[in-house]
Amino acid sequence: MTQFKQKVASAKTESSLGLLAYPVLMAADILLYRATHVPVGEDQQQHLELTRMIATTFNDRFGSNRPGGKEVLPKPFPMLEEDATTLTGAQRKSLSRIMSLRDPTKKMSKSDTSARSRIELTDTPDEIRKKVRKATTDAASGIYYDRQERPGVSNLLDIASAVTGDSVAQLEAQYADYRTGDFKDSVADAVIAKICPIGERIKQYEADQAYIDKVLADGAAQASELAAVTMKDVKEVMGLARSCPLGEAWSDQVIATDDGHNLAPCSNRGVCELDTGTCTCDAGFTGASCERRDCGYVSGAVTACPGEIACSGYGTCRGPPTYDCICNEGFTGGDCNERLCPKGRSWFDRPIDTTDTAHSLVECSNAGECDRTKGDCICLAGFTGAACNLLCPNDCSGHGTCYTMEQLAKRAVLNGETMAWTYGAVPNKKETWDYDMVQGCLCSPGWEGHDCSLRSCPTGDDPMTLRQQNEVQLLVCKGSSGFFTLKFRDAATPQLLFNIPAASLATQLGALTTIGKVSVTYSTDTNGVLGSPACNPAGSNTMRIQFLTNFGNLPPLRWILDGALTLTISVDGFGGSVQGTKEEAVCSNRGICNHLTGVCRCAYGFSSSDGTGGEGDRGDCGYMEPLYLTSAAQQANAV
């Protein structure tokens, strides 16, 4: 790490443990609480890369031991200052990078020796005003943003943007004609309005130590709860999870083995302490010869059933000679003091008979741990349902709906069209046993990824791939009365009269949410005379429909007829049609999608297009800017 080397070089004495341990401790905090996005400055990026490397190494080594997926520790993504340029309001304020008031080329830091370089949350209004007034600026006239030439003024604009929520562009317009002194006073007022109420609250909290202690205790409890889940998962995949010894059972709650033995945790004559993996045996029982500690050895006369009252009141004592309990429905354990958990088809199991039947009913579906005090399943990450019998990734992050594989098959989409496939429709088909268990996310518009956690970016045609064509489909309608409805990618027009002219048909198609811009021409509109009907008795009119902003090889238009009409269609190059060859590529293949914001970061020389090669607001990087068009670089890169 370059930062580590710099710190070592500048140290007057030997490097401290804090310097050596800090990157690892930072990684531990991030991974322990399974953070997915971490706001960091540029100087912290290497620490986050170390965190990602640790997560990747751990997942690669132990992930295969985890049911349901390999990622035990999520790899965190950095949220850098440059990402803030695409955000607004509270999102951007949380990522603003503020520089020193004394040296605006360095970030504002508490480690700076000069107190005038920074604004403290507990500063008084007078202190804030003095610091802002003495902030380093320049002698140029006017207020405008320029990090290179005017870092001081730019820093004050960033500060004003952070505390007001207004964009820098808005503030530039507001302060354009201000003198520097007046500008500083206005910034100071905005900072005071934002910071001083926070300072007052800090002082109130500092005066109430009991409240601070309570907040810290509550926070520690919540953090401990989150950390416990992570540590449980980590221990399980590493093979460190605790279990109690199995012994020959004294009652019916048993595990049958191939050699005829009936085994149960603590021989059903004790309570399994999962935290330690040890048995607390009932009176009169110990481990055989004090070796197995499985409560399977009778150390004295047995004269009563276990429990403070016989079978804890949740079962029937069978009396001599075994004095074991027959537990009521829903209860288990040697003394019937433990609750059973809901059962589901086992996710992970071995065949249980000669026909290789698997996936029998087991507690928590073998994808969770039973809380015997409540009878509730504590499911492994990714599993849900009362019996951990459902699998849905991260609850679709709040941006989609979980459906079973059976339901998803009916909603499957191919090239924009719902296919209505089936999965699990044949009863008792072993290949589709999980039809109502495995779930997937159907993401809301604008979201994607297996768990709908990624914002989608605009798509468009790659302007660097030349000699490509728009999709053209040809329709011929025969008849002199009636209506027809056109459908494209599950969206449908209203009923259209048989004699609808080309311009009106283009309007109706363009109004569909699945279609952008289209061009419609009729072969019978000749010599400048427009208004021919779409359908005629001879079927002599060809409706030529060109898709201008939907790219690629598109699905054919479909129709519903009402009346004495017939329709035929030509697509994919047949009958004079044209198969679309343009791309529908993310960011037009000329930018990088920021899935945090859903905004394309375009490469040099490219910006947002209108879908037809011109400049527009699609946000797709499909417009080739004049400075790049016809340049040597463009000629060299063109395909």
C-alpha positions in Angstrom: 0.0 0.0 0.0 1.5 3.3 -1.0 -0.2 5.1 1.9 1.5 2.6 4.3 4.9 3.3 2.8 4.4 7.0 3.1 3.4 6.7 6.7 6.4 4.5 7.5 8.8 6.9 5.7 7.5 9.9 7.6 7.5 8.2 11.0 10.1 9.5 13.5 10.1 6.2 15.4 9.3 2.6 14.6 5.9 2.0 13.1 3.0 1.5 15.6 0.7 -1.5 15.8 -2.1 0.9 14.9 -0.5 1.6 11.5 0.1 -2.1 10.8 -3.3 -3.3 12.0 -5.6 -0.5 10.7 -6.2 -2.0 7.2 -7.0 -5.4 8.6 -9.3 -4.0 11.3 -11.1 -1.8 8.7 -11.6 -4.9 6.6 -12.9 -6.8 9.6 -15.5 -4.1 10.3 -16.7 -4.0 6.8 -16.9 -7.8 6.4 -18.4 -8.5 9.8 -21.4 -6.4 9.0 -21.6 -7.4 5.4 -21.5 -3.9 4.0 -21.9 -3.8 0.2 -21.1 -0.1 -0.5 -18.6 1.9 1.5 -18.1 5.7 1.2 -14.4 6.3 1.0 -11.9 8.9 -0.2 -9.3 8.1 -2.8 -6.7 7.5 0.0 -8.9 4.6 1.3 -9.4 2.8 -2.0 -6.4 0.5 -1.3 -7.8 -0.5 2.0 -11.1 -1.4 0.4 -9.3 -3.4 -2.3 -7.6 -5.4 0.5 -11.1 -6.0 2.0 -12.4 -7.2 -1.4 -9.3 -9.5 -1.7 -10.0 -11.0 1.7 -13.6 -11.6 0.9 -12.8 -13.1 -2.5 -10.2 -15.4 -1.0 -12.5 -16.6 1.8 -15.4 -17.2 -0.6 -13.2 -19.1 -3.0 -11.8 -21.3 -0.3 -14.9 -21.9 1.9 -17.9 -20.9 -0.3 -18.5 -24.4 -1.7 -19.2 -25.5 1.9 -22.2 -23.2 2.1 -25.7 -24.4 1.0 -27.4 -22.2 -1.6 -24.5 -20.2 -2.9 -20.8 -19.5 -2.7 -20.7 -15.9 -1.5 -20.3 -15.9 2.3 -18.9 -12.5 2.6 -20.1 -9.9 0.0 -17.4 -7.9 -1.8 -17.9 -4.2 -1.0 -17.9 -1.6 -3.6 -16.3 1.9 -3.0 -18.5 5.0 -3.2 -16.0 7.6 -4.3 -16.3 11.4 -4.6 -16.5 11.1 -8.4 -19.7 9.0 -7.9 -21.3 11.9 -6.2 -21.3 14.0 -9.4 -24.2 11.9 -10.6 -26.2 12.1 -7.4 -28.4 14.9 -6.0 -29.7 16.1 -2.7 -29.0 14.0 0.4 -27.2 11.4 -1.6 -24.6 13.8 -2.9 -24.2 15.6 0.4 -23.2 12.3 2.0 -20.3 12.0 -0.6 -19.1 15.6 -0.9 -15.4 16.0 -0.6 -14.5 19.1 1.3 -11.0 20.6 1.2 -9.0 22.6 3.8 -10.0 26.2 4.2 -6.3 27.2 4.5 -5.0 25.0 1.6 -7.8 24.0 -0.8 -5.6 21.6 -2.6 -5.7 19.3 0.5 -8.7 17.7 2.1 -10.2 19.1 5.3 -8.9 16.9 8.1 -8.9 16.9 11.9 -5.2 15.9 11.8 -4.3 19.3 10.3 -2.3 21.4 12.8 -4.2 24.5 12.0 -7.7 24.8 13.6 -8.6 27.4 11.0 -8.3 24.8 8.3 -11.5 23.1 9.3 -15.0 23.6 10.6 -15.9 21.7 13.7 -19.4 20.6 14.4 -19.2 22.3 17.8 -17.9 25.6 16.5 -19.9 28.7 17.5 -21.4 31.0 14.8 -18.7 33.6 15.3 -15.9 30.9 14.9 -17.5 29.6 11.7 -17.9 33.1 10.3 -14.2 34.0 11.1 -12.9 30.7 9.5 -14.9 31.1 6.3 -14.0 34.8 6.0 -10.3 33.9 6.3 -10.6 31.0 3.9 -8.0 31.0 1.1 -9.5 32.3 -2.2 -8.1 34.4 -5.1 -8.3 37.9 -6.5 -10.2 37.1 -9.6 -13.6 38.8 -10.1 -16.9 36.8 -10.2 -17.8 33.5 -8.6 -17.5 30.4 -10.7 -16.3 26.8 -10.3 -12.8 25.9 -11.5 -10.9 23.3 -9.4 -7.7 23.9 -11.2 -7.5 27.7 -11.4 -9.8 28.7 -8.5 -9.6 25.9 -5.9 -10.5 28.1 -2.9 -13.7 29.5 -4.5 -14.6 26.1 -5.8 -14.1 24.6 -2.3 -16.5 27.2 -0.9 -19.0 26.3 -3.6 -18.7 22.7 -2.7 -19.3 23.5 1.0 -22.4 25.6 0.1 -23.7 22.8 -2.1 -23.2 20.2 0.7 -25.1 22.3 3.4 -27.9 23.6 1.2 -28.5 20.7 -1.2 -28.3 23.0 -4.2 -26.2 22.0 -7.1 -22.9 23.8 -7.8 -24.4 25.1 -11.1 -27.3 26.6 -9.2 -25.0 28.3 -6.8 -22.7 29.6 -9.6 -25.8 31.3 -11.1 -26.8 32.7 -7.7 -23.4 34.1 -6.8 -22.1 35.0 -10.2 -22.0 38.8 -9.5 -21.1 38.6 -5.9 -17.9 40.1 -4.5 -15.7 37.5 -2.7 -16.4 39.0 0.7 -20.1 38.9 0.3 -19.9 35.4 -1.1 -18.0 34.2 2.0 -20.6 35.8 4.3 -23.4 34.0 2.4 -21.6 30.7 2.6 -20.9 31.3 6.3 -24.6 31.9 6.9 -25.5 28.7 5.1 -22.9 26.7 7.2 -24.1 28.2 10.4 -27.7 27.4 9.6 -26.8 23.7 9.0 -24.0 23.1 11.5 -25.0 25.1 14.6 -28.2 23.1 15.4 -26.1 20.0 15.2 -23.5 21.5 17.6 -26.3 22.4 20.1 -27.6 18.8 20.0 -24.1 17.5 20.6 -23.8 19.7 23.7 -27.2 18.5 24.9 -26.1 14.9 24.5 -22.8 15.5 26.2 -24.6 16.8 29.2 -26.7 13.6 29.4 -24.3 10.7 30.0 -27.1 8.3 30.8 -28.6 8.8 27.4 -25.2 8.4 25.7 -24.6 5.1 27.6 -28.1 3.9 26.5 -27.4 4.7 22.8 -24.1 3.0 22.9 -25.5 0.0 24.6 -28.4 -0.2 22.1 -26.0 0.2 19.2 -23.7 -2.4 20.5 -26.6 -4.8 20.9 -27.7 -4.3 17.3 -24.2 -4.6 16.0 -23.6 -7.8 18.1 -26.8 -9.3 16.6 -25.7 -8.6 13.1 -22.1 -9.8 13.8 -23.4 -13.0 15.4 -25.2 -14.0 12.2 -22.0 -13.4 10.1 -19.9 -15.3 12.6 -22.3 -18.2 12.7 -22.2 -18.5 8.9 -18.4 -18.2 8.8 -18.0 -20.9 11.5 -20.4 -23.2 9.7 -18.6 -23.0 6.3 -15.2 -23.5 8.0 -16.5 -26.5 9.9 -16.3 -24.9 13.3 -20.0 -25.1 14.1 -20.8 -26.8 17.4 -22.8 -30.1 17.7 -23.4 -32.4 20.6 -22.3 -36.1 20.8 -24.7 -38.7 19.5 -25.5 -41.7 21.7 -27.8 -44.7 21.8 -31.3 -43.2 22.2 -33.6 -44.0 25.1 -36.7 -42.8 23.3 -38.4 -42.5 19.9 -36.7 -39.2 18.8 -33.8 -41.0 17.0 -31.5 -41.1 14.0 -31.4 -44.6 12.5 -28.0 -45.8 11.3 -27.1 -48.5 8.7 -25.9 -50.9 11.5 -29.2 -50.8 13.4 -28.3 -48.3 16.1 -30.7 -45.5 17.0 -28.8 -42.4 17.8 -29.9 -39.0 19.2 -28.0 -35.9 20.5 -27.1 -36.5 24.2 -28.9 -39.9 23.9 -32.1 -38.1 24.5 -31.1 -38.1 28.2 -29.8 -34.5 28.4 -29.9 -31.1 26.9 -27.5 -30.1 24.1 -25.8 -26.7 24.7 -25.1 -25.6 21.2 -22.8 -22.7 22.3 -20.4 -25.2 23.7 -21.3 -28.5 22.0 -21.6 -30.2 25.3 -24.4 -32.2 27.0 -26.0 -31.4 30.3 -27.2 -34.9 31.4 -30.4 -35.8 33.2 -30.0 -37.1 36.7 -28.6 -40.6 36.7 -26.9 -40.4 33.4 -23.4 -39.5 32.3 -21.1 -40.3 29.3 -20.1 -43.9 29.0 -17.0 -44.4 31.1 -16.8 -40.6 31.1 -15.4 -40.7 27.6 -18.1 -39.9 25.1 -20.0 -37.5 27.4 -23.2 -38.4 25.4 -25.4 -39.0 28.5 -25.7 -42.6 27.4 -24.3 -44.3 30.5 -26.6 -45.0 33.4 -24.7 -43.9 36.5 -27.4 -44.7 39.1 -30.9 -46.0 39.5 -33.5 -44.4 37.2 -36.7 -43.9 39.1 -38.5 -41.1 37.3 -38.8 -39.5 33.9 -36.6 -36.4 33.2 -37.8 -32.9 33.8 -38.6 -30.7 36.8 -42.0 -32.2 36.4 -42.3 -35.4 34.5 -41.6 -34.8 30.8 -41.9 -31.0 31.5 -45.6 -31.2 31.2 -45.4 -31.7 27.5 -45.4 -35.5 27.3 -46.3 -38.8 28.9 -43.9 -40.7 31.1 -43.7 -44.4 30.2 -42.6 -45.5 33.6 -40.3 -48.4 34.4 -38.0 -49.7 33.3 -37.0 -47.0 30.8 -38.7 -44.0 32.3 -38.6 -42.2 29.0 -41.0 -39.6 27.6 -43.5 -39.8 24.8 -43.7 -36.2 23.8 -46.8 -34.3 22.7 -47.0 -33.1 19.1 -44.7 -30.2 18.5 -42.3 -31.1 21.3 -39.1 -33.2 21.5 -36.1 -33.9 23.6 -35.5 -36.3 26.5 -37.6 -34.2 28.8 -40.0 -32.9 26.1 -38.8 -29.4 26.9 -37.7 -28.5 23.3 -40.0 -27.4 20.5 -40.0 -28.9 17.1 -39.6 -26.6 14.1 -41.6 -26.6 10.9 -40.6 -29.2 8.3 -40.0 -28.7 4.6 -38.5 -30.8 1.7 -34.8 -31.0 2.4 -32.6 -28.9 0.2 -29.5 -30.9 0.8 -29.7 -34.6 1.7 -28.6 -38.1 0.7 -31.1 -40.6 -0.8 -33.0 -42.4 1.9 -33.9 -45.6 0.1 -33.0 -47.9 -2.9 -35.0 -45.7 -5.3 -32.7 -42.8 -4.6 -35.6 -40.8 -3.1 -34.2 -37.6 -1.6 -35.7 -34.3 -0.4 -37.7 -35.8 2.4 -39.4 -33.6 5.0 -37.0 -32.4 7.6 -36.9 -29.6 10.1 -36.0 -26.2 8.6 -35.5 -28.0 5.3 -31.8 -28.6 6.2 -31.2 -25.0 5.4 -31.5 -23.5 8.9 -31.1 -24.1 12.6 -34.1 -24.8 14.9 -34.5 -22.5 17.9 -35.8 -25.1 20.3 -36.9 -22.5 22.8 -39.5 -21.1 20.3 -39.9 -23.7 17.6 -38.7 -21.2 15.0 -36.2 -21.8 12.2 -33.2 -19.5 11.9 -32.5 -19.8 8.2 -29.2 -19.6 6.5 -28.6 -16.4 4.5 -30.7 -16.5 1.3 -33.3 -18.9 2.6 -36.7 -17.8 4.0 -40.1 -19.2 4.9 -41.3 -20.8 8.2 -39.3 -24.0 7.4 -36.5 -22.2 5.4 -38.2 -23.8 2.4 -38.1 -20.8 0.2 -35.1 -19.4 -1.6 -35.2 -15.8 -2.7 -32.0 -13.7 -3.2 -31.9 -10.8 -0.7 -35.7 -10.2 -0.9 -35.0 -8.7 -4.3 -33.5 -5.6 -2.5 -37.0 -4.0 -2.4 -36.9 -3.5 -6.2 -38.7 -6.6 -7.4 -40.9 -9.5 -6.6 -39.9 -13.0 -5.5 -41.6 -15.7 -7.5 -41.1 -19.5 -7.5 -39.6 -21.2 -10.5 -43.1 -22.3 -11.5 -44.3 -18.7 -11.4 -41.2 -17.3 -13.1 -41.5 -19.8 -16.0 -45.0 -18.4 -16.8 -43.5 -14.9 -16.7 -40.3 -15.6 -18.7 -39.5 -13.0 -21.3 -37.5 -13.6 -24.5 -36.7 -10.6 -26.7 -39.4 -8.6 -24.9 -42.2 -11.2 -25.3 -43.7 -13.3 -22.5 -43.2 -16.9 -23.3 -45.5 -18.6 -20.8 -43.3 -21.6 -20.3 -43.9 -24.2 -17.6 -41.8 -25.7 -14.8 -43.2 -28.2 -12.4 -46.5 -28.6 -14.3 -46.0 -32.4 -14.4 -46.8 -33.8 -10.9 -44.1 -35.7 -9.0 -41.5 -35.2 -11.7 -38.2 -35.6 -9.8 -36.2 -33.2 -12.0 -38.6 -30.4 -11.0 -39.0 -31.2 -7.3 -38.0 -27.6 -6.4 -40.7 -25.9 -8.5 -42.3 -24.2 -5.5 -39.1 -23.8 -3.4 -36.4 -22.1 -5.5 -37.3 -18.5 -6.1 -36.0 -15.8 -8.3 -36.5 -12.1 -8.6 -38.6 -10.4 -11.3 -37.1 -6.9 -11.1 -39.1 -3.7 -11.3 -38.4 -1.6 -14.4 -35.0 0.2 -14.1 -33.5 -2.5 -11.9 -31.5 -5.7 -12.7 -29.2 -8.3 -11.2 -30.0 -11.6 -9.6 -31.3 -9.7 -6.5 -32.5 -6.5 -8.3 -29.8 -4.5 -6.5 -28.3 -2.9 -9.6 -29.8 0.1 -11.4 -30.1 -0.4 -15.1 -28.4 2.0 -17.5 -29.7 3.3 -20.8 -29.1 1.2 -23.9 -28.5 2.2 -27.5 -26.8 1.6 -30.8 -23.0 1.6 -30.9 -22.1 4.6 -33.2 -18.7 3.0 -34.0 -20.2 0.0 -35.8 -21.0 1.0 -39.3 -23.2 -0.2 -42.2 -26.0 -1.4 -39.9 -29.7 -1.3 -40.5 -33.0 -0.6 -38.7 -35.6 -3.3 -38.4 -38.3 -3.1 -41.2 -41.4 -5.2 -41.0 -44.0 -5.4 -43.8 -47.7 -6.0 -43.2 -50.4 -6.7 -45.9 -54.0 -6.4 -44.9 -56.9 -7.7 -47.1 -60.5 -6.6 -46.5 -62.9 -3.7 -46.7 -64.4 -3.5 -43.2 -63.6 -4.4 -39.6 -60.8 -3.7 -37.0 -57.4 -4.9 -36.2 -55.2 -4.6 -33.1 -51.4 -4.7 -33.3 -49.2 -6.0 -30.5 -45.5 -5.6 -29.9 -43.6 -7.1 -26.9 -46.8 -7.6 -24.8 -48.2 -4.0 -25.5 -51.2 -3.6 -27.7 -52.8 -0.7 -29.6 -56.5 0.1 -29.3 -58.7 -1.3 -32.1 -57.7 0.2 -35.4 -60.2 0.8 -38.2 -59.4 -1.1 -41.4 -58.8 2.2 -43.3 -56.5 3.9 -40.9 -53.9 6.1 -42.8 -50.2 5.7 -42.4 -49.6 8.8 -40.2 -52.3 7.7 -37.7 -50.9 4.2 -37.6 -47.4 5.6 -36.8 -48.9 7.6 -33.9 -50.7 4.6 -32.4 -47.6 2.4 -32.6 -45.4 5.2 -31.2 -47.7 5.5 -28.2 -46.9 1.9 -27.1 -44.5 1.8 -24.1 -42.5 -1.0 -25.9 -41.9 1.1 -29.0 -40.0 4.3 -29.4 -40.1 6.1 -32.7 -41.4 4.4 -35.9 -41.8 5.4 -39.5 -44.8 4.1 -41.4 -45.4 4.3 -45.1 -47.9 2.7 -47.4 -47.0 1.4 -50.9 -50.4 2.8 -52.2 -49.5 6.4 -51.1 -47.9 7.5 -54.4 -47.1 10.7 -56.2 -47.4 12.7 -52.9 -51.0 11.6 -52.4 -51.4 10.4 -48.8 -54.3 8.9 -46.8 -54.6 5.5 -48.5 -56.4 2.9 -46.3 -54.3 0.3 -44.5 -56.5 -2.5 -45.9 -58.3 -2.9 -49.2 -60.2 -5.7 -50.9 -57.3 -6.6 -53.2 -54.6 -6.6 -50.5 -52.5 -4.4 -52.7 -51.2 -2.1 -50.0 -47.9 -2.9 -48.1 -47.5 -1.2 -44.7 -43.8 -0.6 -44.3 -43.0 -0.2 -40.6 -39.5 0.9 -39.7 -38.3 0.9 -36.1 -36.1 3.9 -35.5 -35.2 3.6 -31.8 -35.7 -0.1 -31.1 -32.5 -1.9 -32.2 -31.5 -5.5 -33.0 -33.4 -8.4 -34.4 -36.9 -7.6 -33.1 -39.8 -9.9 -32.6 -42.6 -9.7 -35.2 -45.7 -7.6 -34.7 -48.7 -9.7 -33.8 -52.4 -8.9 -34.3 -55.9 -9.5 -33.3 -58.6 -9.3 -36.0 -62.2 -8.3 -35.6 -64.2 -8.5 -38.8 -63.6 -9.9 -42.3 -59.9 -9.1 -42.5 -56.7 -11.1 -43.1 -53.2 -10.0 -42.3 -49.8 -11.3 -43.4 -46.3 -10.2 -42.3 -42.8 -10.4 -43.8 -39.8 -10.2 -41.4 -36.1 -11.2 -41.1 -35.3 -10.2 -44.7 -38.1 -12.0 -46.5 -40.4 -10.3 -49.0 -38.4 -7.0 -48.8 -38.3 -6.7 -45.1 -35.1 -5.9 -43.2 -33.7 -7.7 -40.2 -32.4 -5.2 -37.7 -28.6 -5.3 -37.1 -28.0 -2.4 -34.8 -27.0 -3.1 -31.2 -29.2 -2.6 -28.1 -26.0 -2.3 -26.0 -25.6 -0.9 -22.5 -24.2 2.6 -22.7 -24.0 2.0 -26.5 -20.7 0.1 -25.8 -19.1 3.6 -25.5 -19.3 4.1 -21.7 -19.4 2.4 -18.4 -22.6 1.8 -16.4 -22.6 3.0 -12.8 -25.1 0.5 -11.4 -25.3 2.5 -8.2 -26.9 5.4 -10.0 -28.1 3.9 -13.3 -26.1 6.6 -15.2 -23.6 6.0 -18.1 -20.2 7.4 -17.8 -19.3 8.0 -21.5 -15.9 7.6 -23.0 -14.1 10.6 -24.4 -15.8 11.8 -27.6 -19.2 10.4 -26.8 -22.3 11.6 -25.1 -26.1 11.0 -24.9 -27.9 10.4 -28.2 -31.5 10.7 -29.5 -31.5 7.1 -30.6 -30.9 8.0 -34.3 -27.3 9.2 -34.1 -28.0 12.8 -33.1 -27.5 14.4 -29.7 -30.3 13.7 -27.3 -31.4 12.8 -23.8 -31.4 8.9 -23.9 -28.3 8.9 -21.7 -26.8 6.1 -23.8 -23.4 7.4 -25.0 -24.6 6.8 -28.6 -23.8 10.3 -29.9 -20.4 10.9 -31.4 -19.3 14.4 -30.6 -18.0 16.6 -33.4 -14.5 16.8 -31.8 -14.2 13.0 -32.3 -16.2 12.5 -35.5 -14.0 12.0 -38.6 -10.9 12.2 -36.3 -8.0 9.8 -36.8 -9.0 8.0 -33.6 -12.6 7.5 -34.9 -11.3 6.1 -38.2 -9.0 3.8 -36.5 -11.6 2.4 -34.1 -14.6 2.2 -36.5 -15.8 -1.3 -37.2 
